[in-house]
Amino acid sequence: MRPRDVRADEDRVEEALRLLSRPPVALEVAAKGLGRGGGVYAWWAAHSVFPELAGPPNVNVPSLRLLYLGRATNLRGRVLRNHLRRSGSSTLRRTLAGLLGSESYRTTWTDRVVLVPEDETRLTAWMHAHLRFTWAEDPEPEAVEAVLVRRFHPPLNVHGVDPEHVQAAVVAAKHAYNTSSRDPSLGT
């Protein structure tokens, strides 16, 4: 990579960080502003949400801390069709359902473990009530996300996080969710 390309990548990461660090907005507000282009996004929550999980505070709203960073080739589609609707296509939803074990989310097996429809709706309502959101558009979000995940170690991210920063509670929640229903072809 030429030095100029490295500088351009660093500039993209810094611009994404600036935009992700804006005051997080309610999901209803984000839904109106999300474009169909690529980018990175951040989910934020108050410290009282999963208090056992440490995450860096938002620089503009220190009462909110970073929970999860992701990327998408289509921000609007990824957030509205996956993260806010279907556990089968959202690692974030599966992790949240696992961490919210006291909420007794019910699962079933399709081609993977998914929440039953009523609990998909219930989890979406929980997300609207407890989470906030920021995003940054970028035509090539993969490299930007990788740098930001390594830099900030969001507690709900597992992939791309240095092993010493992977949260045991998150790994356990993912396992609990993934084993909550079985593939019927495996028998008993």
CORRA-V960668 format. One record per residue. N is the residue number from 1. SS is DSSP state (H for helix, E for strand, L for the rest). PHI is phi in whole degrees, -180 to 180 (* if undefined). D_FIRST is the distance of its C-alpha to the first C-alpha in Angstrom with 2 decimals. Layout:
# CORRA-V960668
n = [N,N]
ss = [SS,SS]
phi = [PHI,PHI]
d_first = [D_FIRST,D_FIRST]
This chain:
# CORRA-V960668
n = [1,2,3,4,5,6,7,8,9,10,11,12,13,14,15,16,17,18,19,20,21,22,23,24,25,26,27,28,29,30,31,32,33,34,35,36,37,38,39,40,41,42,43,44,45,46,47,48,49,50,51,52,53,54,55,56,57,58,59,60,61,62,63,64,65,66,67,68,69,70,71,72,73,74,75,76,77,78,79,80,81,82,83,84,85,86,87,88,89,90,91,92,93,94,95,96,97,98,99,100,101,102,103,104,105,106,107,108,109,110,111,112,113,114,115,116,117,118,119,120,121,122,123,124,125,126,127,128,129,130,131,132,133,134,135,136,137,138,139,140,141,142,143,144,145,146,147,148,149,150,151,152,153,154,155,156,157,158,159,160,161,162,163,164,165,166,167,168,169,170,171,172,173,174,175,176,177,178,179,180,181,182,183,184,185,186,187,188]
ss = [L,L,H,H,H,H,H,H,H,H,H,H,H,H,H,H,H,H,H,H,L,L,L,L,E,L,H,H,H,H,H,H,H,L,L,L,L,L,E,E,E,E,E,E,E,E,L,L,L,L,L,L,L,L,L,L,E,L,L,L,L,L,L,E,E,E,E,E,E,E,E,E,L,L,H,H,H,H,H,H,H,H,H,L,L,L,H,H,H,L,H,H,H,H,H,H,H,H,H,L,H,H,H,L,L,L,E,E,E,L,L,L,E,E,E,L,H,H,H,H,H,H,H,H,H,H,H,H,H,H,E,E,E,E,E,E,E,L,L,L,H,H,H,H,H,H,H,H,H,H,H,H,L,L,L,L,L,L,L,L,L,L,H,H,H,L,L,H,H,H,H,H,H,H,H,H,H,H,L,L,L,L,L,H,H,H,L,L]
phi = [*,-74,-53,-63,-65,-63,-62,-64,-63,-63,-64,-64,-63,-66,-66,-62,-61,-60,-71,-68,-86,-58,-59,-63,-115,-63,-63,-64,-70,-59,-58,-77,-103,-70,-92,-95,-82,-77,167,-117,-146,-133,-106,-125,-152,-65,-62,-73,-87,54,-61,-77,-105,-85,-151,-66,-74,-72,-66,-94,-135,-61,-75,-109,-126,-69,-107,-153,-118,-143,-137,-154,-83,-138,-56,-58,-63,-61,-75,-77,-89,-105,-64,-106,-142,-126,-67,-65,-121,-137,-59,-58,-61,-63,-67,-60,-60,-67,-70,-93,-53,-68,-82,54,-69,-99,-123,-144,-105,-113,-97,-165,-76,-137,-73,-67,-53,-63,-81,-61,-63,-65,-67,-60,-63,-61,-62,-62,-77,-116,-112,-127,-146,-137,-153,-142,-75,-160,-70,-132,-76,-60,-68,-63,-61,-58,-64,-68,-65,-65,-76,-109,48,-58,-63,-90,-83,-116,-74,89,-91,-57,-51,-70,-103,-69,-85,-59,-63,-72,-61,-64,-66,-62,-64,-60,-64,-66,-103,-75,-138,-113,-66,-62,-71,-83,73,-96]
d_first = [0.00,3.79,6.54,8.16,6.16,6.74,10.15,10.82,10.41,12.61,14.95,15.36,16.25,18.64,20.22,20.77,22.28,24.52,25.78,26.30,28.24,30.72,34.22,34.23,36.52,39.02,37.92,40.30,38.56,35.06,36.34,37.33,34.01,31.47,29.80,28.85,25.14,22.49,21.95,22.59,26.07,28.07,31.62,33.80,37.31,39.98,40.30,43.46,41.54,40.64,41.50,40.58,36.88,35.00,32.27,30.93,33.12,32.22,32.02,34.34,36.69,36.86,39.48,36.81,34.20,31.09,31.94,29.18,25.73,24.75,22.68,23.91,23.12,26.60,27.56,31.19,31.72,30.09,32.10,35.37,35.74,34.27,34.29,37.56,39.37,38.51,38.06,37.20,33.83,33.05,32.14,32.97,36.49,37.14,36.16,38.31,41.24,40.98,40.91,43.83,46.09,49.09,48.77,49.67,47.25,48.43,46.27,46.89,45.24,43.90,41.04,39.92,41.43,41.85,44.02,47.31,47.39,49.49,47.13,44.06,45.93,46.92,43.37,42.14,44.96,44.00,40.39,41.73,44.05,41.73,38.09,36.23,32.95,30.00,27.02,24.02,22.97,19.33,18.39,15.79,17.54,16.45,13.49,15.69,18.63,17.09,16.22,19.69,21.56,20.28,21.16,24.57,25.90,28.01,31.15,31.39,27.87,27.80,24.65,21.53,23.85,24.10,27.34,29.29,28.95,30.10,33.54,36.36,38.37,35.64,35.34,39.15,39.37,37.00,39.09,42.34,41.29,40.01,43.27,45.57,46.26,46.27,45.44,49.01,48.20,47.87,51.52,52.96]
